[in-house]
Structure formats: C-alpha cells, structure tokens
Amino acid sequence: MISGHVFIATSLDGYIARPDGDLDWLQPYSEGEEDHGYEAFVANMDGVIMGRGSYEKLRQMNLWPYDVPVVVMSRQLSKHPPEDAPDGVWFTDGSPRAIMAGLERGGWRRAYVDGGQIIQSFLRDGLIADMIITRVPVLLGAGRPLFGALDRTLRVSHVETRSFPSGLVQSRYAVGQTA
Amino acid sequence: MISGHVFIATSLDGYIARPDGDLDWLQPYSEGEEDHGYEAFVANMDGVIMGRGSYEKLRQMNLWPYDVPVVVMSRQLSKHPPEDAPDGVWFTDGSPRAIMAGLERGGWRRAYVDGGQIIQSFLRDGLIADMIITRVPVLLGAGRPLFGALDRTLRVSHVETRSFPSGLVQSRYAVGQTA
C-alpha cells in the first residue's frame, strides 16, 4: 500500500512562498546548524512527486538535490519532456490516484508529495498519510498558500510537535486513510 | 505604556471561523478538562477590544462572559449604541491608535485584542505585543482568516509552544515594539 507524505515549511500566515515564488524568508533557517529532520525524512521515501513549478525552480539551481526518482506532474512537460531532465525524473499528466496506483505497482511504498497545488490535490483525493509542517515565525501578508479549498471538513490527528531555538515550530499530523 | 495581546484559535489552514462565522469545529475542544490558559490570560488583561461581529455574536449568548471593560469598534454602533448593552461596554469609531491612546490615558496597560479584522488592523499599526495562537487539528477548506494583508514582512519571535492531548498546539509569539 502506497502512502503520500508531506514535509513543508509555511509562514505563520500559511504561505509556502511569496506571490512571485520567492523563498528568501526561509533563508535564515536553511543555513543554520539545526537539524529539522528533512534529510531523514527524504531518506525514508521511495521518491518525490512535484509540480512543474517546483521542477523548474529546482532546475534553475546548479545541483539536482534528489537521488531518488522524481515524478513531475505536468500536462505540458509530459507532452514535451525536457531533453536535459536529470536521470530518474519523469513526467506525467495522470491524476493523483492514477499516479499513486502506478507507483505502487512499481514498488513504491512512501511518496514525498511536494508543492502547494500538488499537496492540495492529493489531500482532496485522500492520498496523504501524514504531514510534517514547519511553522516559520514570520508574517508575509501575501503569498502562495499551503492549503486550499476542500469539499469537506478534514480532521487530522496531532502526532507530535517540537520547537527549535531558531523559532521554528514543527508539528506532525496524521491525516488518516489513504486511497 | 499600553500593549495589545492576542489569544485565538485557528484551524490548521488558518481560519478562525467558517465562512458564515460558525465555530462548531471548536466545540470538541471547548468542553474538555484541558486548561488552555484562557482564563489566566483574560485575568491578566485590563479589558477587551473587539469588533461588531464579535459583540453581536456574544450578545446572542445568554451570559455576557466578561467582567472587564469591553470596547467595541463599530462606526454604526457608536452612532446608535444598543440600549441593552451590558455594563462596562462602550462603542467607538476611533482608529486603533486613537483607541489605544485613550485607553492608556484611562489607565489600561494590557488590552485583549480579539477578532480577525481587529487583530489584522492592530498588527498593521504595530499595536500587538504578543499572540498566543492555538492551532486546532482540522482543515476547514474555507473561512474567515486570522491573518490578512500587510504592507511589509513582519518577523515575530517564538517564545514557547506546548501541545495538548486533544491535539491542540499552542504557540506564543512576541511581535515586537508596540506603538
């Protein structure tokens, strides 16, 4: 049975990026000596599912950060896959359910689901097992929200919370049954 | 020197009420035996500042919950104060800064600032000293947001976080200089 897992940072007002996608406000927290558990989280995943925006942002960096397989959800890129895509990256225009079913057949058990729009669609389809949300002590006032519309109230279970000297507060929530 | 203080619960997706103002999702947490510190917080305040919406919602209840003075910010109600207003309630169409200055002259030192719109305007004017935010483990998908637009990025300082068996996670943030 495959399950989706989220590890993401948000501002205190719930944004994962500024309106233009800028992550500058995260910078003070990514360079410190604190271990927020990201490496351990990723090491426990069979691969990553992300959207085109995340993919293209990562490609602008010099180093591709993943040595696990990465699935990029994009109608456009699935029709015209970039020739310079890193090894282990593939592109699909499938639905969240179809993608997860395919990955399960391929032997995946735990998928790292990343990016606001992608997380929202996987949540709506009941494909997220748990979320580790790291709250950054800043109010941005505007931006790209982590969460979006739902067709129902979704109760989650608090598993644990820890805070860091930097002011980050990290909570883990179990979402319940995955598809 | 007077300062504004916030004590409020939000859903995991940042809403303080459903779109119609309903607080049903808070009910499971308000009746338990957990002490979330609200009584102690209010006991430490000289009074409350709220908007018309909060006032009218409270008036629909049988018992007026406050024995401290309450300032209701409402242009409409300040022109036509309700004759049945509880003792110790007054109405004003003043600005946040003017209200706080007036209350300071009146001897207030700590004001409980309540309600989404009111909190947002006091934050914009630098009138909030700290916020105790209690995160409820539920995604509503829509509602009235706690936070709103700001004209700048506002860094806050994490003071402490505690979690409760019910799944509530309560963090206290210092906002910095008040006006």
Chai-1 contact restraints between the chains, C-beta under 6 A:
chainA,res_idxA,chainB,res_idxB,connection_type,confidence,min_distance_angstrom,max_distance_angstrom,comment,restraint_id
A,D13,B,F147,contact,1.0,0.0,6.0,A-B,restraint_1
A,G14,B,G14,contact,1.0,0.0,6.0,A-B,restraint_2
A,P137,B,V156,contact,1.0,0.0,6.0,A-B,restraint_3
A,P137,B,H158,contact,1.0,0.0,6.0,A-B,restraint_4
A,V138,B,R155,contact,1.0,0.0,6.0,A-B,restraint_5
A,L139,B,L150,contact,1.0,0.0,6.0,A-B,restraint_6
A,L139,B,L154,contact,1.0,0.0,6.0,A-B,restraint_7
A,L140,B,T153,contact,1.0,0.0,6.0,A-B,restraint_8
A,G141,B,A149,contact,1.0,0.0,6.0,A-B,restraint_9
A,G141,B,L150,contact,1.0,0.0,6.0,A-B,restraint_10
A,F147,B,D13,contact,1.0,0.0,6.0,A-B,restraint_11
A,A149,B,G141,contact,1.0,0.0,6.0,A-B,restraint_12
A,L150,B,L139,contact,1.0,0.0,6.0,A-B,restraint_13
A,L150,B,G141,contact,1.0,0.0,6.0,A-B,restraint_14
A,T153,B,L140,contact,1.0,0.0,6.0,A-B,restraint_15
A,L154,B,L139,contact,1.0,0.0,6.0,A-B,restraint_16
A,R155,B,V138,contact,1.0,0.0,6.0,A-B,restraint_17
A,V156,B,P137,contact,1.0,0.0,6.0,A-B,restraint_18
A,H158,B,P137,contact,1.0,0.0,6.0,A-B,restraint_19
A,H158,B,G167,contact,1.0,0.0,6.0,A-B,restraint_20
A,T161,B,S163,contact,1.0,0.0,6.0,A-B,restraint_21
A,T161,B,V169,contact,1.0,0.0,6.0,A-B,restraint_22
A,S163,B,T161,contact,1.0,0.0,6.0,A-B,restraint_23
A,G167,B,H158,contact,1.0,0.0,6.0,A-B,restraint_24
A,V169,B,T161,contact,1.0,0.0,6.0,A-B,restraint_25
A,V169,B,S171,contact,1.0,0.0,6.0,A-B,restraint_26
A,S171,B,V169,contact,1.0,0.0,6.0,A-B,restraint_27
